[in-house]
Amino acid sequence: MADDERVSVVVSAVRRRLPEVPSRLGPFGLDALLALALALTCGAIALLLPHDGRAVDGLALALLVGVTVPLAWRRRAPLGALLVSLAFTAAYHRLDYQHVAPFAATAVGAYTVAAVGPRRRTLVLAGGVLLVVVFVWYGNGGGPALKLLRISGWLLCILAVGETVRLHRRLLAAARERAERAERTREEEAARRVAEERLRIARDLHDLLAHSITVIGVRASVAAHLLSVERGARVDLPTVAATLDGIADVCRDARAELRYTLRGLRGDEPEPAGPPPGVAGIPDLVRAAEGAGASVELTVEPDLGPLPGLVGAAAYRIVQEALTNAVHHAGPGARIAVALRRADDALRLTVADGGPSPGSRPARAPGSGLGLAGMRERARGVGGRLTAGPRPSGGPGFEVAAELPLKGSSL
């Protein structure tokens, strides 16, 4: 029983260590072991199989060693190893030793060259092998043609197997590369969609919060000014109450729009009810700007007709951001003109202000530039273009002009 336990322990240890042998030996070590095994096999065949020709002696065994040893370098230099092996093989056959003995080593070398490729080299090698076989065959006085056909046929079969393996490996590598490329493409597409969605969310939040905060800030300044009266003066409470009510209305509208935007990001929430804001919501933006102290003139061409939803949403956001910038930079009392018209299958809109009004205190802090970038991105998103800068007439103020094409946009 103790002997059985020792045997089982030895077998278990061998099983654990056996998978580690290839990694420890490396490719060259494995090929050296293969060459040694082929040398022993070829020698055993030469000694054991009967043969009518020259008897096996020390020279024959030395030639067989010369046939097999180069195969240790079959991965590093497959063609060179085969040519050296074939040179010893030709000498071995020329001396009319046991002709079957070196076949296994020759087959391994020929297979390696064919499996590594390229195909042109394999074809040249096949022709060279045939020439060598014919030369040796005639050098030994010829003989039945069937013997020549049998020897050359086996070598050609080995080359064909190697070529098949090479093609199979190439097909597998191509399929693996296509799969990896497709995976990279899917990952890049997913990353691009995530980036586009983040950019869209950033634009929506910026347009919403910047507009609402600007209006709230201006109205809060008005309320603070009305409350900061000299001692004994009468406070205009109705105006203060109306200003504070306006701030509450802006907060409610901002909360509703923020909820609309965030619901689109929640997978566990139903889709937001109703379409996104469009051209029909621009009068509400005008009223909010007027509530902040600006004087806004809105001109909408009566025959605008039905507008694609994406174009209407882009126009709404552009006007919203332009009004926010005008109120923020020109200050209360600014005069702003908003115009929308349809021309050449495009919606053209302009938002222009006349600069700070006399006695007003516009914002001194420079903008971040995100608003202008967001407006340009929204225009490009529907295939349009947007310009922003000083008024073309040369007067004071700033003008935003956008052209949004109506063709090719989804309704």
C-alpha positions in Angstrom: 0.0 0.0 0.0 2.9 2.3 0.8 4.4 1.6 -2.7 1.1 2.5 -4.3 1.0 5.8 -2.4 4.6 6.6 -3.4 3.8 5.9 -7.1 0.7 8.1 -7.0 2.7 10.9 -5.4 5.3 10.6 -8.2 2.7 10.5 -10.9 0.9 13.6 -9.4 4.3 15.5 -9.3 5.0 14.6 -12.9 1.5 15.7 -14.0 2.0 19.1 -12.2 5.5 19.7 -13.7 4.8 18.4 -17.2 2.8 21.5 -18.5 5.7 23.7 -17.3 8.3 21.9 -19.5 7.5 23.6 -22.8 7.7 27.1 -21.3 11.0 26.3 -19.6 12.6 24.8 -22.6 11.5 27.5 -25.1 11.1 27.0 -28.9 14.7 26.1 -29.5 14.8 23.6 -26.7 11.7 21.9 -28.0 13.1 21.8 -31.5 16.4 20.3 -30.2 14.4 17.6 -28.4 12.5 17.0 -31.7 15.8 16.7 -33.6 17.1 14.2 -31.0 13.9 12.1 -31.2 14.2 12.1 -35.1 17.8 11.1 -34.9 16.9 8.1 -32.7 14.0 7.2 -34.9 16.0 7.4 -38.1 18.8 5.4 -36.6 16.4 2.7 -35.4 14.8 2.4 -38.8 18.1 2.2 -40.5 19.3 -0.6 -38.2 16.1 -2.6 -37.9 14.5 -2.5 -41.4 16.0 -4.9 -44.0 17.6 -3.4 -47.0 19.2 -4.8 -50.2 21.7 -2.0 -50.6 24.7 -1.0 -48.6 24.8 -2.2 -45.0 24.4 0.4 -42.3 27.7 1.5 -40.8 29.1 4.4 -38.8 29.1 6.7 -41.8 25.4 6.0 -42.3 24.6 6.9 -38.7 26.8 10.0 -38.9 24.9 11.1 -42.1 21.6 10.6 -40.3 22.8 12.8 -37.5 23.7 15.4 -40.1 20.2 15.0 -41.5 18.4 15.6 -38.1 20.6 18.1 -36.2 19.9 21.1 -38.5 16.2 20.7 -37.6 16.9 22.2 -34.2 17.0 25.6 -36.1 13.9 24.9 -38.1 12.0 27.9 -36.6 14.9 30.3 -36.7 16.0 29.5 -40.3 13.6 27.0 -41.8 14.9 27.1 -45.4 18.6 26.9 -44.3 17.9 24.0 -41.9 16.1 22.1 -44.7 18.8 22.7 -47.3 21.6 21.5 -44.9 19.4 18.5 -44.0 18.8 17.7 -47.7 22.5 17.9 -48.4 23.2 15.1 -45.9 20.1 13.2 -47.2 21.3 13.3 -50.8 24.7 12.0 -49.7 23.0 9.3 -47.6 20.9 8.1 -50.5 23.7 8.4 -53.0 25.6 5.8 -51.0 22.6 3.5 -51.2 21.9 3.1 -47.5 18.4 2.3 -46.1 16.3 4.8 -48.1 13.4 4.9 -45.7 15.4 6.0 -42.6 15.8 9.8 -43.3 12.3 10.3 -44.6 10.8 11.5 -41.2 13.4 14.2 -40.8 13.1 15.3 -44.4 9.3 15.4 -44.0 9.5 17.6 -40.8 11.9 20.1 -42.6 9.8 20.3 -45.7 6.6 20.7 -43.7 8.1 23.6 -41.6 9.2 25.5 -44.8 5.8 25.1 -46.4 3.9 26.1 -43.2 6.0 29.2 -42.7 5.7 30.2 -46.4 5.6 32.1 -48.7 3.9 30.0 -51.4 6.4 30.8 -54.1 9.2 29.4 -52.0 7.2 26.3 -51.4 6.7 25.7 -55.1 10.4 26.3 -55.8 11.2 23.8 -53.0 8.9 21.2 -54.5 10.7 21.5 -57.8 14.1 21.3 -56.1 13.1 18.2 -54.2 11.9 16.5 -57.4 15.2 17.3 -59.0 17.2 15.9 -56.1 15.1 12.7 -56.1 15.6 12.3 -59.9 19.3 12.9 -59.5 19.8 10.4 -56.8 17.5 7.9 -58.5 19.5 8.0 -61.7 22.8 8.0 -59.8 21.9 4.7 -58.3 21.3 3.2 -61.7 17.6 4.0 -62.0 15.0 1.4 -61.3 11.2 1.1 -61.3 9.5 4.4 -62.0 6.9 3.5 -59.4 9.5 3.8 -56.7 10.5 7.3 -57.8 6.8 8.3 -58.0 6.2 7.0 -54.5 9.1 8.9 -52.9 8.4 12.2 -54.7 4.7 11.8 -54.1 5.1 11.6 -50.3 7.3 14.7 -50.3 4.8 16.6 -52.3 2.0 15.5 -50.0 4.0 16.8 -47.0 4.5 20.2 -48.8 0.8 20.3 -49.6 -0.1 19.7 -45.9 2.3 22.5 -44.8 0.8 24.9 -47.4 -2.7 24.0 -46.1 -1.7 24.7 -42.5 -0.2 28.0 -43.6 -3.4 29.1 -45.3 -5.4 28.0 -42.4 -3.3 30.0 -40.0 -3.5 33.0 -42.2 -7.3 32.7 -42.4 -7.5 32.4 -38.6 -5.2 35.5 -38.2 -7.3 37.5 -40.6 -10.5 36.5 -38.8 -8.9 37.4 -35.5 -7.8 40.7 -36.8 -11.3 41.5 -38.2 -12.8 40.6 -34.9 -10.4 42.8 -33.0 -10.9 45.6 -35.5 -14.7 45.2 -35.2 -14.4 45.3 -31.4 -12.2 48.4 -31.5 -14.7 50.0 -33.9 -17.6 49.2 -31.5 -15.6 50.6 -28.6 -14.7 53.7 -30.5 -18.3 54.2 -31.7 -19.6 53.7 -28.1 -17.0 56.2 -26.8 -18.0 58.7 -29.6 -21.7 58.4 -28.7 -20.9 58.9 -25.0 -18.9 62.0 -25.8 -21.7 63.3 -28.1 -24.3 62.7 -25.4 -22.1 64.3 -22.7 -21.7 67.3 -25.0 -25.4 67.5 -25.7 -26.2 67.4 -22.0 -23.6 70.0 -21.3 -25.1 72.3 -23.9 -28.6 71.8 -22.6 -27.6 72.4 -19.0 -25.5 75.4 -19.9 -28.3 77.0 -21.9 -30.9 76.3 -19.3 -29.0 77.3 -16.2 -27.1 80.2 -17.7 -30.3 81.8 -18.9 -32.2 81.2 -15.7 -29.4 82.3 -13.4 -28.8 85.5 -15.5 -32.5 86.5 -15.3 -32.6 85.7 -11.6 -29.5 87.7 -11.0 -30.8 90.7 -12.8 -34.2 90.6 -11.1 -32.5 90.1 -7.7 -30.4 93.2 -8.4 -33.5 95.2 -9.2 -35.2 94.0 -6.0 -32.2 94.9 -4.0 -32.1 98.3 -5.6 -35.7 98.9 -4.7 -35.2 97.9 -1.1 -32.0 100.0 -0.7 -33.8 103.3 -0.2 -32.9 106.2 1.9 -34.3 106.4 5.4 -37.8 107.8 5.4 -38.4 107.0 1.8 -41.3 104.8 0.7 -40.5 101.4 -0.5 -42.3 100.4 -3.8 -43.6 97.1 -2.3 -45.8 96.1 -5.3 -42.8 96.4 -7.7 -40.6 94.4 -5.3 -43.3 91.7 -5.0 -43.6 91.6 -8.7 -39.9 91.2 -9.1 -39.7 88.4 -6.6 -42.7 86.7 -8.2 -40.8 86.9 -11.5 -37.8 85.2 -9.8 -40.1 82.4 -8.6 -41.6 82.0 -12.0 -38.1 81.7 -13.6 -37.1 79.1 -10.9 -40.3 77.1 -11.7 -39.6 77.1 -15.4 -36.0 76.2 -14.9 -36.9 73.3 -12.6 -39.4 72.0 -15.2 -36.8 72.2 -18.0 -34.2 70.6 -15.8 -36.6 67.8 -15.0 -37.3 67.4 -18.7 -33.5 67.2 -19.5 -32.7 64.8 -16.7 -35.6 62.4 -17.4 -34.0 61.7 -20.7 -30.9 60.3 -18.9 -32.8 58.0 -16.5 -33.4 54.5 -17.8 -36.0 53.9 -15.1 -38.1 57.0 -15.9 -40.7 57.3 -18.6 -40.0 59.4 -21.7 -40.5 63.1 -21.2 -44.0 64.1 -22.2 -44.4 66.5 -25.1 -41.9 67.7 -27.8 -38.8 69.6 -26.9 -39.0 73.4 -26.9 -39.1 75.0 -30.3 -39.8 78.3 -32.1 -43.2 78.5 -30.3 -41.4 78.9 -27.0 -39.3 82.0 -28.1 -42.0 84.5 -27.0 -41.6 83.1 -23.4 -37.8 83.7 -23.7 -38.5 87.3 -24.8 -40.9 87.9 -21.8 -38.3 86.5 -19.4 -35.6 88.9 -20.9 -38.1 91.8 -20.6 -38.7 90.8 -17.0 -35.0 91.2 -16.4 -35.2 94.8 -17.6 -34.3 94.4 -21.3 -36.4 95.9 -24.1 -36.9 93.2 -26.7 -38.4 93.5 -30.1 -39.5 90.2 -31.6 -40.1 89.9 -35.3 -41.4 86.5 -36.6 -42.3 86.1 -40.2 -45.9 85.0 -40.4 -45.3 82.4 -43.1 -42.5 80.3 -41.4 -44.6 77.2 -42.0 -43.9 73.9 -40.3 -40.3 73.5 -39.1 -38.4 70.3 -38.4 -38.2 69.5 -34.7 -34.4 69.5 -34.6 -34.3 72.9 -36.3 -36.9 74.4 -34.0 -35.1 73.1 -30.9 -31.8 74.5 -32.2 -33.3 77.9 -33.0 -34.9 78.0 -29.5 -31.6 77.2 -27.7 -29.6 79.7 -29.9 -32.1 82.5 -29.1 -32.1 81.6 -25.5 -28.3 81.8 -25.2 -28.1 84.9 -27.3 -30.7 86.7 -25.1 -28.8 85.5 -22.0 -25.5 86.9 -23.3 -27.2 90.2 -24.2 -28.8 90.7 -20.8 -25.6 89.6 -19.0 -23.2 91.8 -21.0 -25.4 94.8 -21.9 -27.2 95.0 -18.6 -30.7 96.1 -17.7 -32.3 98.5 -20.1 -30.6 96.9 -23.1 -32.4 97.1 -26.4 -32.5 93.7 -28.2 -33.9 92.8 -31.6 -34.9 89.2 -32.4 -35.9 88.3 -35.9 -36.8 85.0 -37.5 -37.6 84.5 -41.2 -37.6 81.8 -43.8 -35.5 82.2 -47.0 -34.1 79.7 -49.5 -35.2 76.6 -47.6 -33.5 77.8 -44.5 -34.5 79.4 -41.2 -32.5 82.6 -40.7 -32.5 84.2 -37.2 -30.7 87.2 -35.7 -30.3 88.4 -32.2 -28.7 91.9 -31.9 -28.4 94.3 -29.0 -27.4 97.9 -29.0 -24.8 97.6 -26.3 -25.1 98.8 -22.7 -27.7 101.4 -22.1 -26.7 104.7 -20.4 -26.5 104.4 -16.7 -26.6 100.6 -16.7 -24.0 98.4 -15.1 -23.2 95.4 -17.4 -21.3 92.4 -16.2 -17.6 93.2 -16.0 -16.4 89.5 -15.8 -15.6 88.1 -19.3 -17.6 85.1 -20.5 -16.2 81.6 -20.6 -16.9 81.3 -24.3 -19.0 78.1 -23.7 -22.2 79.9 -24.8 -20.9 80.9 -28.2 -19.3 77.4 -28.7 -22.6 75.8 -27.8 -24.5 77.9 -30.2 -22.1 77.1 -33.1 -22.4 73.4 -32.2 -26.1 73.5 -32.3 -26.1 75.2 -35.7 -23.6 72.6 -37.0 -25.7 69.8 -35.5 -28.5 70.5 -38.0 -26.2 71.3 -40.9 -26.2 75.1 -40.5 -23.8 77.8 -39.6 -23.6 80.6 -37.1 -21.7 83.9 -36.8 -21.3 86.0 -33.7 -19.5 89.3 -33.4 -19.9 93.1 -33.5 -22.8 94.4 -35.5 -22.1 94.6 -39.2 -23.4 98.1 -39.4 -20.5 99.3 -37.2 -22.7 100.5 -34.4 -22.4 99.5 -30.7 -23.5 96.1 -29.6 -23.3 92.5 -30.6 -25.1 90.3 -33.1 -25.7 86.6 -33.5 -26.8 85.4 -36.9 -27.7 81.8 -37.7 -28.8 80.0 -40.9 -30.4 76.6 -40.3 -31.3 74.5 -43.4 -34.7 73.0 -43.4 -34.1 70.2 -46.0 -32.6 67.0 -44.7 -33.7 67.6 -41.1 -36.2 65.2 -39.4 -39.6 66.6 -38.4 
